[in-house]
Amino acid sequence: MNRLPAMAALLLCATTVSAAVHESPSVPKFVDVSVGFDGVFKVGHWIPVRIGLQASDRELHVQVHVTTLDSDGVECEFTDQASHRLRAGSTTTLTAYARPGRASPWFRIAIWEGTRRLAEKTVAAAALAGARGPTQTLLVGLGNGPSLEPTAALHQQPRDDAWSATHIVHPENCPHSALAFDGVDVLVLHTRDRQFLQQLDPDQWQAITDWVEFGGRLIISLSPESEELLAPGQPLSRLTEATFDGHLPQRDTTGLESFAGVESRLDVAAKQKNQTWQGVPTVRLKTQRGRVIVFDGNDSTRTDWVRELSIGLGSVTLLACDLGQEPISSWVGRPQLVARMVERITPPPGIPHEARPDQTIRSLGFRGLAGQLRMALDQFPSVRFIPFSWVAAAIAAYIVIISLGDYSFLRWVQRMTLTWITLPAWVLAATGLAWAAATTWKGNVPRTNQIEFVDICPTSRLARGTVWMRYFSPRATRLDLAVRPREAGFPTHRTTQTICTWQGFPGNGLGGMDSPATSALFANAYRQLRTPRGGVDNISLVGREQATWSSRGVTASFELRDMATDMSPLSSDGLGLLHGQVVNPLPDTLRDCGLLFDRWYYDLGDLEPGATRSVDSSLTAHDVVPQLTRRKVVGTEEVRTPWDPTGHDLTRIAEMLMFHETAGGTSFTGLVQRYLSRLDFSHRLQLDRAVLVGRSARPLAEFLRDGEPLQADPERLATFVRVLIPVLSRDVTEGSP
């Protein structure tokens, strides 16, 4: 009888343990983790992280958290608040996003269910051999085409600007979000792989289209089987604005060989292989868009080998032949042909660090305009730093006062025991004076420096905003920051994406992505939250710590679609001179407006909201290069204003960011413009688009701190607006044999 209570207790305990085991969370197993595209990615850009997970005995709804270091060396956790479903017993591949900020990044991936962490995996830096620098060029092939590695091998110096290449050959690996392509410089799409392209779902096509229209660069290799892909309503039709017009073998390849810069002739190579020369199978397109870069043949036998055109804010290069089909596929000039097309649409390499003649540039800790912009934004006119010599003198005076001064005073009053009162008094007085001096010099109110670039394409009815902001805080604080377009600053539109993230620059200076040091000692980790809501993809900063009297930077962007804008095309004559009307599409005044096209610049003055300005022979067309470089003729001599890499003039820095290659590129500034290369519209001036540029009287982006608008300092705010205007009636042929 006495055993019954004990047995009952034992049975109850076993039941409780069994229930606890049954209710314990199932732990998913990591099957695979892939960072970037087949392991290749660029630091300082958003990258995809693909995670293969195998659920165990029950269905799970999980979130993915990815942690890595920002450019200050502080841990940043990227959290997608969307929930992912893991089916019991099956393997599911999830895609998360992260933005590594250090040259040798690592990633910590955690799987959460609600408030419980189910699993965690760390990918060490040593396992990430595919990490590339922020200014290197990344080529990504889409579809089963010839390797781009031989092309990348042609550009390996300088190391900071080397090329890398990889391929996406399986449709399931093609991203569903344009954010994944952030670090890609050029996509090369092979239409020969029809199966790959036909298996892409609408979201994947939309991701590619969004990336191109908001500033990406796409090369399309057309095969004779491209007719179905170019049919009206198909995705490629939207990206090319062209239709299939037949195909023909092109026997004359002189222009193509000259464009590639090789001596190897295609017809001779065929004969050396004992093959009958049938010509190169080519595709003919029906389009009036873009600019023909090179062609061969005449009239009915003409082939436009390479055509470049603007699509939204990006560009598309059409190659009229299949890179993977004979005789092109085995031609020794194929890598050079691809390289030539890439070189035309990407910034050229910079000067190797060790070869720089200017010691000033070598000692700055950066080699690009992004670094100079960061340095300029860190200057707050109302925040003065006390010179170190003054600090040293104050410390010396303090030591003399609390030692010899205090002793002399007590000897004079003959009360040595008062040192218990006088010494703390001296310490408190010195502390108060130091605090008062610091407050007087550095201020006691927050400050912001902000520069905005807003690019508008009325033809595609879209706009893109890029914002760099530095925030100075007089006291220690934690920042929750988000960004949004100022609704009253734009016509009717639909916001599709807003991103607020950490700010960094390529270089080894403090806060640079190559710096081994950290500029935020003892800082705790913070988060980046991705919250898709109401058709808007939002990414915000949460819990970022900032020390007393310090500045931290953020980079922000936004994308708008369905803008209610209308812009009539301009026309140009044989010299590239423009005729027509331009209009200010914004409800704010645009000041100091200029119109740029080809090699010409027109001064339009201020444009009120909705105002139009005629462009005709009454306006003087100036050479754009002297306008950008401040070159002028005094008497009989030409006076040049050299570029100052230590300058803080935001207007001048913005001009170089927007038209660096037109101004002469590295040969003029001594710096490269690669990290922010999508801001450089130099290449657009050579296509069928003119650029209206001006300064908005008010900001077009608005930062939110803790959900409330953060007031920008009007004196340290610069908003630059550019409008792409189509140009018609122009001789669009550049090169011929």
N, C-alpha and C positions, 0 to 999 in steps of 0.2 A: 504493500500500500504506500510505503514511503517513497517508492521509486516513481510513482505516477507523476508527481509534480516536476521531478527532475527531467523525466522523459518529455513531458509537455513543454517545458522550457527549452529543451534541446531541439524539439521539433519546430517551435516558434522561431528560434535562432536560425535554424537551417532555412526555413521559409523566407525569413528576412534577407539572409545572405543571397538566396537564389533570386529574389526580386531585385536586389541591388545590382546583381550581376546582369540580370536581364535588362534593367533600366539604364545601365552604364552606356555612354555613347559609343557607337561603333567607330572605330578608328580607320579612316581611309588610308590606303597605302599609296605612296608615291611610285608611279610606274616610270615616269619620264619627266624631265624638265628641260625645255629648250628656250634659250634667250636670244632674242633678235631673229634673224633670218638664217636658219641653218647654223646658228651659233655666231653669226657676224652681226655686229651692231656698232653704233657710234655713241660715245659718251657725250653727255650734254643734251641729248635729244630723247624724246619719248620712244620707248621700244616695247614690243610685245614680249610677254613671258608666257609661254605655253606650258601648261602643267597637266600631265596625265595622272588621273587619280582612279583607284579601284576601291569602290565601296565594299563593305563586308556583308553583314547579315540584314541590314535594313536600309531603307531609303533615307538620304540625308539632304538637307537644304543648307548650303554652306556659303561663306564669303571667303575671298582670298585677300590676304594682306601680304604685300611685298615690301621689304625694307632694304634700303641701300643708303649710301652716303651722298649728301649734296656737295656742292663745290666748296663749302666751308668746312667739310669734314664732319658734319652733324648728321646723325641718323634721321632719315625721313621715311615714314611708313606710308605707302600708297594703298589706299583702301577703296575698293569698288563696293558700294553699298548695295549693288544688285545681288540677289540671292541666286545660287546655282544649284540645280538639282542633280544629285548623284543617285542613280538607280542601284538598288541592292544587287551585289554580285557582278556588276558590269563596270567597264572602264570608260571614263568620261574625260575628255580633254577640255580644259578651261583655259581661257586667255585673260590674263591680267596685263596691266601696263605699269611701267616704272620709268624713272628718269635719273640714271646714274650721273653723279657729278665728279667722280674721280677717275684718273687714268687707269687704275687697276681696281675695278669695282668688284664687289661681292654682293650677293643677294641672299636674304633670309625670307623664306616663303612659309607663311603660316596659314593653316586652314581652320576657320572658326565656324562653329554652329551656335548662333546667338552669342552668349557671353562665355562659351567654353571653347578653348583651343584644343582641337582634335589632333592635329599633326603639325610638324614643323620640319623644314629641311633647309640647310644652308648650302649655297653654291659658292665655293671659294674662288677667289680671284685667279688662283693657279689653274682652275678648270675652265677659265674663260679666255681661251687663246684668240677668240674672234673679236675682242674688244678693240675698237679703232678710235683714233683721236677725233675731237669735235670738228676739226677743219679738214679731215681727209674726205675724199670723194668715194661714195658708196654707190655702186651700180648693182641693180637687182633685175635679173631676167624673169619674165613671166612666161611660163610654158616651156615645153621641151624644145629648146633651140641650141645653137652652138654655144660653147662656153665663152663667157666674157673674161675669163682669167687672162688669156693672151693680151687682151686690150688693156686690162689693169696693169699687166707687167710692163707696159710701155711707160708708165708714170709711177715711179717709185722714189723719186727725189724731187724736192726735199722730203724728208720722212713725214713732216707734219702735214704735207699736202698729198701724200701718196694715195693711189687709187686701190680700192678693193672691190671684189665682185662675188656675187653669189646668185643662186637661182631658186625660184619657187616652182617646182615641177609637179607637185600634187595639189589639186584644187582645194582640198580641205585645209591646206597650210596657208592659203591666201587670206589675208586679214579681212574682217568684217567692219573695220573702222579705219578711217583715214589717219587717225592718230598713230597707228602702227607704222605708217610710212614717213613719219616726221623726220627721221634721220637719213632717209633715202635721197640721194641727189638726182639720180636718173633711173626711171623704170624703162626697161627694154622689153616690149611686148612682141612675141613671135606669133603671128597669125597662122603659121603652118601647123601649130598644135590646136586644131579645131576642137578636139575632144576636151582638152583642158579648158578652153574658153567657153565651150558650151556647158560645161559642168559648173561653172561659177554661178552662184545664186545671185539674185538681184541686190542683196546687201553687199556682196563682194564687189560687184560692178559699181555700186554706188560709192563704195569706199575709194575705188580707183578714180572715179569721176570727181568726187569731192576733193581728193588730193590734188588732181591736176587743176581744177577750176580755182582752187585757193592758193595756187602758186607752184605746184609741182611741175616737173619736166619729164615728158614721156616721149620715147622713140618707138615707133611702130614699124616693124619689118613686115611688109606686105607680100603675101604669097599669091600666086595665080588663083588659089581657091578662096580668096577673101570676099567673093561676091556676096555670099549669104551674110557674112559678118558686117558688111557695109550697107546692107539694105536699110531703107528708112525705118526708124523705130528701134533698130538694134543699137546696143551700147556704143559700138565703134563709130556708128554714124554720128552720134552726139559728140564724140571726142575728135572727130576729123572734119565734121561739117562737109563731107564729101560723099559721093556715091561711086560705085564701081562702073567703069566705062570700058571694060574689056582688058585684054592682055595681049602682049606681042613679044616676040624675041628681039632683043636689041643687040645688033652686031657691032655697032659703034660704041665703044666704051672708053674713048679717049678722055672725055670730061670726067668720068668717074675715077679713072686711074689717076688723073691729075689732082682731083680733089683729095684722094687718099694720100697723095704724096709719095707714091711708090713707082718704081720703074718697071715692075713686073706687069706685063700685059696679059690680059685674060685670054685673048685669042692665041698668043704664043704658048701660054701654059697648056692650053687644050691640045695644040699640035704636038707639044713635047710628050704628051701622054698618048699620042696616036689616036686622038679623038677628033671627030669632025666638028669644026666650029659652027655651032648652031646659034650662037648668041646667048645672051642672058635673058631668061624668062622675066618679064616685067609686068607691072600692073599700071593701067592708066586710070586716072581719077577724073571725075567731073566736078570741078570746084573752081571758084574764083578767089578763094581765100589764100592768105599767106604769101610767102615769098619763095620763089624757086631759087635755090642756091646753086645747083649744077644740073645741066641737062646734056643730052646727046641726041643727034638726029635733027630732022627738020620736018615740019608739017605733019603728015600722016605717020611718019616714022619716029617722031620725037618722043623721047622719054624724059620726064622730069624726075631725075634720080632722087634728089633731096629737096623737100619742101618744108619750110618752117612756118608755123602759124600760131597766133595767140588764141588760147581757149580760156575764157575767164581771165584770171590773174596768172595763169600758167602758160606753158607752151607745149606744143606737140610737133615733133619732127617726123615726117613721113618718108620712109625709104621705099622706093618703088620696086624693090626686089627682095627675095627671101634669102636671109643670111645663112639658112641651113640647107639650101639647095645648090646643086652644082650649076655653074662652075664657081659660084661665089664661096661655097662652103669650104672648098679646098684651096682657094686663092690665098697666096701669102700676104696679100694686101688687105684681107678682111679685118684683122685687128686694127690696122691703121684707119680703115674706113669708119669703123665704129668710134674709134678714138677721136677722129676729126669731128664727127657729129656731136660727141659729148663735149669737146673743147669749145664748140661754138656757143653752148648754152650753159656752161658752168664757169665760175671764176678761174682765172689762170693761177698757177702756183706762185707762191711768194718767194722772197729771197731767203736762202738758207741762213739760219741764225748766225753761224760762224762767218758767213760771207758779208754780213751787213757792214757797210762803211761807216755808218753813224753810230757811235758809241752810245749816244743818248737813247736811241731806240732799243739797243741791246740791253740796256740797264733798266728799262721800264717795267719788265715783268710781263709784257704782252707783245704780240706781233701783229695784232689785227685791230680794226676800227672798233670792234666790240669792246676791247680793253680800254681804248681811249674814251669811248662813251661811258663806260662804267666809272672811270676816273673823273670825268667831267660831272657826272651826276652826284658824285660824292663831295662836291664843293657846295657848301651852304654859306652864302655871304653873311648871314646874321649869326653864324656860329664860328667863333674865332678860337683857335687853339693857342694856348699859352706857350710861347717859345721855350724850348728846353733850357736855354741859358738862364731864363728868368726862374724856372723851377729849380735849377741848380743853385742859383744865388739865394733863393728863398730858403732852401734846405740848409745852406751854410749859415745864413743869418739865424735860423731857428736853433741850430746847434750852438752858436755863440751865445744866444740869449739865454737858453736853458742851462748853460754851463757857466761860462765866465760872467755873463750879464747878471744872472741870478745870484751868483756868489758875491759879486761886487756890490750889488744892491743890499744884500743881507749884511755885509761887512759895514756898509755905510750907516745902516739903521741899527747896527749892533744887536740884531735879533736873529741869530742863525737858525733857531728852531722854527722860524716862520716859513722855512723851506717846504714844510708840509702843506702850506697854503699857497705860496707863490708858485711852486713848480706846477701843480695842477692848473693854476690860473693861467700860466704861460701856455701850457698845452691846449687848454680850452680856447684861449684867444687865437692861437695859431690855427687851430682847427676851424674856428669860425671864419677867420680871414681867408683861409684856403677855400672854404665852401662858398663864401661870398664872391671871391675872385672868379672861381670856376663858373658860378651861376651867371655872373655879369658877362663873362666872355663867351660862354657856350649857350647861354639862354636857358629858359625854363619852360619853353613851349615846344611841342612837336613841329617838325618841318618836313616838307616833301619837295623833292625834285622830280619832275615827270616829263617824259617826252613820248609823243604818240605819233604813229604813222597809220593813217587810215586810207586804204586803197579801195577804189570803187570801180566796178565794171558795169556800166549801164546796160550793155548788150546782154550780159548774163544775169543782170539784176541781182548782183551780189556785192558784198563788201567784206573786207578783212581789216581788223584792227590789231596793231602790235604796239605794246606799251612797255616801257622800262621806267621803273619808279624806285627812288631811294627814300627811305623813311628814317628821319632822325628823331630819337626819343631822348628827352632829358632825364628819364628815370627808367628803371628796370620794368619791363612789361612783357606780356604775352599777346601775340597778335593772332587774331582770326581774320583772315582777309579773303575777299572774293572780288570779282570784277564783273561789270556789266556795261553794255553800251548805254550812253545817255539817250534815253528814248526821244527826247525833244530835239536831239541833234541830227536825227535822220528822218527821211520820208518814211511812209508806212513800210514796214519790213517784218521779217520773222527771224528771231535769233535762234541759231542752231547750236552754237557752242560758245562757252566761256571758260577760260583757263587762267588760273592764277598760281604761279609756281615760283620756286627759288630762282635767284639771278646769279649767273656765273659768266665767266669769260675764258677763252682759251689762253693759257699762259701760266707762268710759275709765280706770279705775284700773289699777294695775300688774297684769298678768295678765288684764285684761279684754279682751273681743273687739273693743272699739272703741278700744283703746289703740294709739297709733302706736309705742310703745316696746317693747323686749323686756326681759323680766325674767330672761333667761338668756343673758348675753353669752358669746360664744365656745363655746356648747354645740354639739356635733355632732348630726347627725340621728339619730333613733332609729326603731324600727319598731313597727308594730301587726300582729300575726300572726293571721290567721283560719284556724283549724284544725278543720274539721268532723271529729268523731271519735266513733264509737259512738252516733250519733244526737244528739250534743250539739254545738251551734254555739259554739265557743270563740273569743274574741278577747282577746289578751293584749298587754302592753307588753314590749318587748325593748330593752335597751341605753339606757335613759333616764338621762342624766347629771344628777348633783346635786352642787352645790358644797358646800364645807365650811361648817358651821353655817348651813344653809339648809333651807327646807321646800318640798316640792312636793306637789301634790295630785293625786288620781286620783278618777274617778267610776266606779262599778261597778254592775252589775245582774245579776240572774239570774232565770230563769223556770222554774217547776216545773209539771208536769202529773200527772194521775192520783194526786192525793193521797188518802190514806185518811182522809177527813174526813167527818163527818156532823153536820149542824146542823138541828134542827127549826125550822120557821118560827115567828115571833112573830105575834101578832095585835094589832090596834090598834082603838080605838074612834073615835067621831066627832071627838074632840079630839086624836087622834094619840097618846094614851097607850097604852103597850105592856103586853102580858100574855104570859107564857110563861116559857121557861127559856133561858139562854145557857150555853155550855160552852166551856172553854178547850181548843182542839183541839191544842195543842202539848205536847210532853213537858217543857217548862220552865214555871216559874211566871211568871204575868203579874201585875205589880204596878200599883197605882194605876189599876185598870180603871174605865172609864166607858162607858156606853151612850148613843149619840146617835141621835135620830130626829126628823125634822121640826124643831120648835123646842125639844125637850126633851132634858135630860141627866140620867142616873141614875148615882149614885156606887155602884160595886160593890165597891170595895176590891180586895184581892188574890185571884187565882184560881190555885189549885194545878193541876198537870197533870191534865187530865181532869175537873176539878171543875165542877159546875153551880151556877148561881145563879138563883133564882126572881125574876122581874120581875112584880110585882103592886102592888096598892094600898098594901102595907106600905112600899114604896120611895117616897121623895119625888121627884117629877119637878121638876127645876129648869129655869129658862129658860137655854138654852145660851149665849146671847150674853153675859150677865154672867160666866159661867164662863170664857169665852175672853178677855174684855176686862178681867177682874179688877175689874169694876164692882160696887160694893156700897153699901148705904145705912147711913149713920152718923147716928143720931138721925133728923132729918127731912131730911137732905141726902143727895144722891147723890154718892158719891165715885168719880171715874174715875181709873184709872191710865193715863196716856198711854203710847204705844208709844215705846220708845227705839231709834232706828235704829242706834245705836252699841253696843247691848247685846250681850253675849257669852253669855247664858244659852241653852244649846242646847235645853233643854226648852221655853222660851217660843217660840223660833224655830221649833221643830218643830210646836208647836201651830198657829202661823200658817200654816206650809206645808201642814198637813193640812186646815185649816178656815178659810182666809183670808176667803173671801166670807161665810161665816156670821158671822164676827167683825165684819164691816163693810167688809172689803176695804181699798182705798186710803184711804177716808175715815178709817179707824182707824189704819193703820200709816204712811200716807204713801208706801208702797212698793207695787209691783205684784208679783203672783205669776203670771207668765206663762211664764217659762223652765222652771219645774218644775210646770207647771199640772196634770199628771196626778197629782200628789200631793194636790191639793185635792179632797176628797170632799164639799164643800159641796152640790153639785148632787145627789149620791146621797141625801142626807138628805131631799130633796123627792120622791124616787121611792119604789119599793117595797122599799127596803133600809134596815136599821138598821146602825150601825157600832159594833162593840165595839172599843175601843182600850185598850191597856195597854203597859207596858214589860217587855220580857223581861229576866230576871236575867242572861242570858248572850248573847253575840253569836250571830247567826244566819248571818252571812257570815264567810268566812275567806279572808284574803289569803295568797297563796303568793309567797315571794321565792326565786328560784332553785329552785323546786319544794318548798321547805320552808315550813311555816306561819309567818306573821309574827305575833308575839305582840302583841295589842292592849293598851293601857293601860286597865285596868278603871276608873280614875278619870276617864278622858276618853273613855268609850264610852257611847253612848246607842242603845238598840235599841227602836224603837216598832213595835208589831204592831197591825194593824187587820183585823178579820174582818167581812165583809159578810154580814148575816143577812137572809133574806127575811122580808117582813112581809105578812100576809094580812088579809082582812076589813076592808078600808078603803075609804072612799068615795074612789075614784081620780079623780074628776072635779074639775078645778080651775076651768076657765072655761066659760062658756056665754054665749049672746047676751043 
